[in-house]
Structures are given as C-alpha cells and as structure tokens.
Amino acid sequence: MPNMRTSEVPVLIVGAGPAGLTTAAALAGHGVDFLLVERRHELSSLPRATAISTRSMELLRSWGLEEEIRAGGVEVEWLQWHCETLAQAAAGAGTPTGFPTRQQSAVMSPSPPACVPQDHLEPVLLRYVRSLAAGSVELGTEIVDVDSRPDGVRVVLRDVDRGDSRVVHARYLVAADGAHSAVRAALGIAMRGFTDVTQAITALLRAPLWELVGDCRYGLYGVNHPEADGVFLPAGRGDRWLYGTWVPGPRNAAELEATLTRRIRLGAGVTTLQPRIERIGGFTLVAQLAERFRSGSAFLVGDAAHRVTPRGGTGMNTAIHDGYDLGWKLAWVLRGWVRPELLDSYEAERRPVAAHNVARSSDPNGTARPADQELHVDLGGRIAHAWLPAAGRPVSTLDLLSPGVTLFTGPQPAPWDAAAAAVSPVPPLAVRRLDAITARAIGIPPGGGLLARPDGSPIGSYPDGADAAAALRASVSSLHAGTRGHGAGAARDDPSGRSLVPARPMAGTLGDPT
C-alpha cells in the first residue's frame, strides 16, 4: 500500500451512533481535532432506543441541546403501565422503571429524563458536532484494517462509493462501531455473556393510540391481552409507536405483518384499528461485556464495549456516558493538561457501570426497578444539583462546571481565591462562589471548598482552615495518576500488557481528509 494517501489526526472515531457522536462533542468542546467516520451515508431512520436518562439529559443540557432534544419527544412519566389493552389503560397500574418521575427529578436534577427516539437524538448531536470549529465528520467511509502500535494506531479507510483507500495515523482510536464492531474484532477483544435464542419482533407503526390511553401517558405500556401479550412504546411526536412481542415459528413477510396487525388491534383494544406498519424487525436478547475496553491506544465505547437487552433502557445511555467520559479525558491528555495515566481511569470508572447494566438487562425483571436503586448508577457520583438564587434563567450548580476543574466555595472564598491563583493553571481552574445556602446544599462547610472535574465528580473536599494551596495541588496531582483524588493511581500498562507511551499534545487541522 505504498501509494496510499496518508494523514494524521489526534483522535479517530469509528461510528456515528450516540457513543461516537458524544465522544466527538466532548473533544470538539475542548478544541481538540478529530476525524469521525461512519460507514452509512445517512444516520438511521429507526427510533431504536427511546429513553434518555437523567444524566444523559444533563450532559445534553451542558451543550445547550436540551430543548432541541425534547422537541422531538413526548411528555410522559417513566413508568411501565400494565393493562389488558390500551383502551383499558385507566384501569391499569404502574411499576417503576429505574427512572425518576418528573416530581422526583425536580428535586435532584435540572433535567428530568426524556422520551425521545434515537433517530431524533442522533441528527441533533451530528449538527452540534459539525457546528463546532474542531474536527470533521465523514459519512460513507468504512474501516478496512487496524494496526495498533505503541505510539498510536494505523488505520486503513475506504470510501464506500468510490472504493479508494487511504491511511490515517491516529494517536488514539475510539471504536464506537456498534455491537458487531470491526475494530473490536481486529483488536482481538472477545465478548463474554449470553445470547438468548428467543426471537423478539418489533413493529414500527403509525396509529392513533394516544387517544386510547387518555391522561395515562407513560413511556412503556405492557399489555397482557391473552392473545396479544406485548409492549407498546411511544416513538416520537404524533402517533408513532413501537410494538414488541414474540411470534414463534418462521413466517413469510405477508403472514408476519398480518399476525402483527391482528395483535396490535387486540393489544390496543380496537378491532377496527388500521395501524400502518412501516417496518418489522427482529432481534435476539444479548447481554455481553468486552473482556477489556482498551488495547494500547484504542478504546471501546458503547455497544462495542457492552451489549444489553432493551430491559431497563440502559443501552443508549451507557453509550452516551462512555463517549462523554472518554472524550473529555482524551482532550485533557492531548491538550497537555494531564499525563496519559488519566486514561487508565476510563475503564476503571466505566466498566462497573456497564457490568451493572449488562446484569440488569439479563434479569427478566430488569425493567422493574425503583428509581432509588438505579439513579445513583446513572448519575455516577456527580456533585449535588441545587438551583442558584438568581433572576432570569434558572442556573444549577451543574451549569457552573467548567471544561477544566471547578472550585466551589461559599460566599467568603478567601483563602481559596489566592490558592487558585497560585496553583499551576494546568488543567485550567475556575472558581465559583456560591451563596451560603447553596454551598451547604452541595456539602461545602463554612470557609471550605469543593473541587470537581468537568463531569461533576468531586476530586477534593476541604474544610475550613485547610492549607488551601497544598490541598488544591494534591487534588490536581491526583488527576495525573488517573484517580479522583483518593488512592493510588492505576498501573500504566494497559490490560494487553503493552506499555503506554506518553502522548504529545496535538493541535491544528489536518489537510483535506478527502
């Protein structure tokens, strides 16, 4: 391949699903160059996932996208509503799904969970990524070969239409290419878990079902009609729905559509209903976890790292959190703010969450979980939300987090202002002064301080009278060891046994990648 065009990029992201787009958004927000490639020419037009969790909405809010995302969904309470038919919804009963209600959310977050289909979320994220100055996105480009090296990754890309190939050298590679990840396979990383032979069937349809449920507006309807046991999910604005069920035995397309139409009518409770079925898909239930999330300079995110069943609505949200976590950490390393050891914390922090969600999804009752059992998994230990007493647009403590580290203090910040000025400005440190009530609400004692990462995870909590400058230096130093501020740093070698080479900060834009 000596005549192939060759280029370099700090980060190559493969896959433009929620994980890849979120990684790109986090990098671009820090001004770090990247190339995002996607084999498809267009994003999927299927709703797929419909539940966006509290923490996912907080991340989208931080990019100014919350209103645009919610505009593509419907207002519901995230309960699973059990009824014999949709027409009998008023006689039904609800069970929790692990998501807080809107009333519960108002206490703990500026952003309640949303019911928005994935095919609305992805275009919003793609437009946002393209609106930023850093990075580029190429649709219709596939990955052909991956060669992981000590100083980065060599990847061969091919234009799907023209067939011509080129070589890209990336300091870091992010595999966001889904459940059947070609990058994961090339890296030789196996998946562990189970694949259920049960074949589930999903129909995407249009039908006037909201008028049947009336005021019983929920994110999930489990109907238990003896001849139409299944689940209805709202899939966007208007009368767009998903119906999931199990239909045994092989069937041709016409017979399957007729069977589903009959079941939808019975499940809706209206025998004269004329649903317009737009697509029928099938899938097996899978709950798997990759043996490792990293090989040298290559990282797995989203479905490439973990596959879950639809139970609990955790798949897309886990992917979003993966992408965000890895994105800001790569950005910090590439900008030279911290040493590469910080990247060791990606798998250390994300793997327990992924393992929890994989196990939950394999539980037949995994959807039915009280919010107080699952919300801490979703929020991930970020600082407490509290509204600031200010006129105009409401401002949450979460809105004050900066791209670097953020020091929260009470109304009398001395000596913290002086300490912040004395500490090395790498990573950048912003000081946020809170009123006494808000400071107390997020755990800051009078005269004390709280230092947080951009994801809101605390890395230092300081009482009044602490040696402010020494305390801040110790907390910032812990970031270089890949920890949150407590305990020893992670080992420098990745699980594959290869030693990592410190990355050089990269900046600037490559030449025309096409």
N, C-alpha and C positions, 0 to 999 in steps of 0.2 A: 504494500500500500504506500509506496514512496511518493506518489504523485498526488496524494490526497491533500486538500487544503487543511491547514492546521491552525487552531486558535486556542487561546487560553481564557479561562474565566475563574473567578474565585469559587463560585458555587454553581454546580449543575444540578437542576431539579428535574426529575423524570416523573411526569404525571401531573395533570391539571385538575385533579379532584380536590376535595376540601383540604386534605393534608398538604398537597403540593402548593396550592394557592395560598394557604395560610403561612407556610414557610416563606414563600416569596414576599408576602405582605410584610412579614416581620423583618426580613432582610432589607426590603426597599425602605421601610420606615426608618432604618438606621443608615440609609445611604450606601448600602453595600451592593455591588454589582452581582448579577446572577444571570443565568440562562435557564428558562423553564421550557421544556419540550413536552409535547403531548402528541401521541400517535393519531388521535382522532382529529378530523378537520373542524369539528364543532363539539361543544360540550353536550353532554347527554340531555335529551329532552324528556327523560323519565323522572318522576318525582322521587323515587327511591326513598331515602330517609325523610322523615317529616318532623322529627322532634329536635329542636335546638335548645340545649340545656341552659341553665342559669349562667354558668361560667362561660360558655360559648358566646352567649349574648353580651356578656360583659366585655369580652375581647372585641367583638364586632362594634360595640359602643365606643371602645377606645380608639377605633379608626374612623369614627363618625358615620358608621353604616347602619346603626340600629333601626332608624326609621325606614330606610330603604329596604332593609330585610323584612321588617314586619309588614310592609306594604304588600308583600307577595303571599302573606299567610292569612289565617283566620284566627279570631279571638276565641279561645277555648280554655277550659280548665283541664290540666293534665291528669285526668282520672281515666281508668278503664271502666267504662259504663257497661254493666251486664243487663241484658234484656232479651226477651224471646225474639222480638223483632224491633226494628227501628220505630215502627208505628206505635209500639208499646213502650217507648223509652221512658215516658213519665212514670211507669210502674217499675222501673229498673232500680238498680243500686250500683254505687261506685266503689272501686277499690283503688288505693294509691298506686302510682307507677314509679315512685322514687323521685319524681319532680315535685317541687313545692307548688302550692296553689298560688294564685295571684296575691291573695291576702298574706300568705306566709312570705312570699317573695318581697313584699313591700317592706318587711322588717329587716331583711338580711342582704338585699341587693338592689342596685339601681335598675336592674334589668331582669324582669321575670322571663322564664322560659317561653319559647315561641313554637307555634305550629306552622312551619314553613317548609315547602318541599325543596329538596336538594337542587332541582333544576331551576329554582329561582335564586337560591343562595349562590351557586357557582358563578353565574354571569355577573352578579353584583361584585363578588370578590375579584373576578377577572378584570372588570372595568376599573376597579380600585387599583389593582396592581399595575395596570397599564397607564393609569393616570400619574403615577409617581415617576420621579426622574431616573431612578436606578433600575437596572435590569431590563430584560427583554423576554418576550413570550413567543414561541414558535409552535403553532399547531401544524399537524400533518408531518411531524418529524418523529421517527422511531429510533430506538436504540438497537444497535446491531451487536456490539461487543463491548465488554467491560474488562479492564485490566487494572486491578488495584495495586498501587505501588507505594513505597514508603513516603514519597513526597507528594502524593496525590493520586488521582485516578485518570487513566487514559480511556476515553470512550469514543467509539465509532458511531456516528449518527447517520441516518439515511433519510432523504426526502421521500415521503411515501408516494408522491405523484411522479416526480422526475426520476427517482431511483439512484441519484447521485449521492455519494457518501463523503463524509469529512471527519476529521479527528478533532476532538476537543480535549484539552488537558484541563482538568479541574482540580483545584486544591481540595475541594470537598464535593462529594456526590450525595444527593438526597434521593433515595428510592421511594417515590410516592406513587408507584405504578400499579397499585391495587393488589387484590387477593392472589392473582397469578403472576406476581412480579417477576419480570425477566431479569431485573437487576439482582434480586434475591437469589434466583436460580444461578446466575453467573458467579455470584459470590460464594455459592455452595452452602448457603444457610438453610437448614431444614426447618419445617414447621412441625410442631407437636400438638396433639389434641385429638379431637374426634370429628368425624364426618358422618352425620346421620343419613341413612339411606332413605328416610322419609322425604317424599317429594311434595313440596308446598307449591301451590298455584296462586298467582296474584293476577287480578284483572284491574287494569286502569280503565275507568269508566266515567261517563257523564250521566247524571240522573238527579232529579230534584229531591234529594234526601234531607236537606236541611229543614224543609217544611214539615217533614215527618217527625223529626226529633224536637222541634219547637225550641223551648228555652233550655233543653238538655244538651248543651253544647260542650262536647268533650273531644279530646284528641284521639280516643280509641273506643270503639264500640264492639264488645264481644256479644254476638247474637247466638242464642242457644236453641234456635228452632230445630226440632228433631231431624228435619231434612235439609237444613241449611246452616249447620254449625260453621261459624267462621268469624272473621273480623272485618269491620269497616273502618277506614281511616280517611279523614278529610285530607285532600292532597293539593290544597291551594285555594285561590279565590274561586267564587262561583260554585257550581255543582260538580266539582272534580273530586273523585273519590278513588280509593283503592279498596278492593275486596280480596281478602286472603282466605284460603281454605285448603283442604286436602281432597283431591279427587283420585281415587285408586284406579289403577289399570291404564294401559295405553289407549289413547284416543286420537282420532284424526282432528284436524283443526275445527271443522264444522261441528262435530259432535261435542267437542270440548266447549266451544262457545255456546252451544245450545244448553249444555248442562250448567254452565256458569250463569247464563241468563236466568234459568229457572231458579237456581239457588239464590241469586241476587234478589229476585222478586219475592221469594219466600222469606229471606232474611230481612228484607225491607218491610214485609207485611202488606205488600200491594201487588196482587196477582196480575194487575193490568199495567204495571210499570214497564216502560220501554227504555231500559238502560242502553246507552250507546257505548259498547265496549271498544276501546281504542287499541288496546294491546293486552296480550296474555303472556305471562312469563312464568317460568318455573325455577325453583332453586332448592338445593338441599341445605339442611341446617348444619352449619360448621362452627366449631369453637376451637380455635388453634392459636398458638403463640410461637413466634420465631425463637429458635434456640438462643439467638443473640440479636441485638438491634444494631450492631456495629461490626464492621470489618475494616480495620485501618481507617482510611479517610472516607469511607462510605457508611451511610446511616439509613436505617429503615424507619419509615413513618407510616401511620395509617394502616390500611389493610395489608400492606406489605409486611408489617410487623406483627399484626394480630388480626384474626378474623373472628367475628362474633355473629351469633344469630340475631334476628330482629328483637329478641326479648330485651326489654328494658330501655331500648332506644339509645344505646351507648356507642354504637359503632362510629357514626359520623362525628360525634362529639369527642370521642377519644382521639380520632384522627386530627381534628382541629387543634386540640390541646398539644398533641405531638408536634405538629408543624410550628405552632407558636413557640413552644419551649425550645426546640432545636434552632429555630430561626434567630431568636434574639441572642442565643449563646454563640452561634456561628458568627453573627455580626460583631459581637464583642471581641471575639478572638481575632477576626480579620481586621478589625479597626485597631488592633494592638492595645486594647484596654485591659485585657487579662491574658494570662498564659493559656495554652491549649488544654491544660488539665481541666478547665471548666467543662469541656465537652464530655468528660467522663461522667458528669452528673446527669447527662441526658437519659441514658438507660437506667441509671441508679434511681432516678426520680419517676420516670415514666413506666418502667416495667411493672412495679407493684400495682399501679392503677390499671394497666392493661390486663394483668393477670386476674385482678378482681373482676373486671368487666367480662373477660372471657368465661370465668367460672360462673358468673351470674347468668350469662346468656345460655349456658348449658343446663341451667336449672329450669325444669318445666314451669316452675312458678316464679321465674326470674323477673317477670314484668311487675308482679305484685310486691312492691317493697315500699314501706313508709318512707317519706322524704327524709326523716331524721336518721335513717340508716344509710342513705345514699348521698345526701347532699355534701357531706364532708369529702367524699370521693371526688365529686365534681368540682368543688371549689378549690381543693388542693392546698389548703393551708394559707391562703392569701390573707392579708390584713382585713380587719372588720370594715364593713361598709357603714358609714354614717353620713347623713346629709349635713352640709355646712350651712350655718345660718347666714344666708346671703340672698339679696334681692335678685330678681331675674331668673335665668335658667337654673334649675337645681343642680348643685355640684356635689358629687360624692367624694369621699376620701379616695376612692379608687380612681377618680378622674385626675387626681393630683400626682399620680405616679409618673415618673419621667423616664426617658429612654435609658438613662444611666441608673444610679442609685438615688433613692429619695430619703432624706432625713426629715421625719416628722417631729415637731416639738410643740410644746404648749405655748401660751401667749407671751411667755418671757423666755426667749430662746437662749439667752446667754447662759453658759459659755459656748453653746453649740454653734452659733454663727462663726465665732472666732476659730473653733476647732475645724469646721468645714472648710474655711478659707485656708487653713494650714495644711490640711491633708492633700496629698497628691491628687490632681484633677482627673486621674485615670483610674477607673471609669468616672465620667462626669458626675458630680454630686449636686443635687438640688435640695434646698431647704424649704420646707413647707411649715409655716407657723399656723397652728390651729387654736381655736378658742378653747377655754378650759374644759367645757362640757364635751366637745368633740374629741379632744385629746384623751380625756378619761375614757370615753366610749371605745377607743381603739387600744386602750391599755397603756397609755403613757402616764406615768406618775408625775406629779408637780415637779418641775425642774428637770425632768428626764427627757429621753428621746427614743425614737424607734427608727431603725434603718431598714429599708426594703428594696428588693430587686425590682426590675420593671414588671415582673409578673405578680407583684404584691407579696411575695414570700418574704417574711422578716428574716434578716440576717444579723440583727443586733438589737437588743432591748436594753436600755441604760437607765439606771436610777439616778435620782438627784445626787450630786456630789461625785459622780464618776469622773475619772480623768478623761475628759471629752475627746481630746485629740488622740490619746492612746487607744481609747475604745473604738473610735472610728477606723483608725489604721488597722487594728486587729481584725475588724469585721471585713474591711475591704480586702485584706490579705487572704482571708479565708476563701474569697471568690477565686483566687488564683489556684487554690488547691481543689477546686471543684466541689466545695461544700457550702452549706447555707450559713456557716458561721459557727458551727459546733462540730467537734470531732475531727478526725484525721482526714486528709484528702484521699481521693481514690487513687488506685495504682495507675501509673502512666501507661502501662501496656494494655492494649485492648484485648478482649477475650480470645481473639485468634492467635495471640502470642506475639504479634508484631509490635515493635516499639514505635511510638509515635514521634514524628519529627516536628518541632515547633513550627507553626505556620508563620509566614511573613505577611504582615498587613498588606492587603492589596486594595487598590483603588483605581478609579478611572474606568473608561468604557472601552471595550474591545472594538475592533474594526467590524464592519458589516458581517454578521454571522451567516448571512445567506450567500 
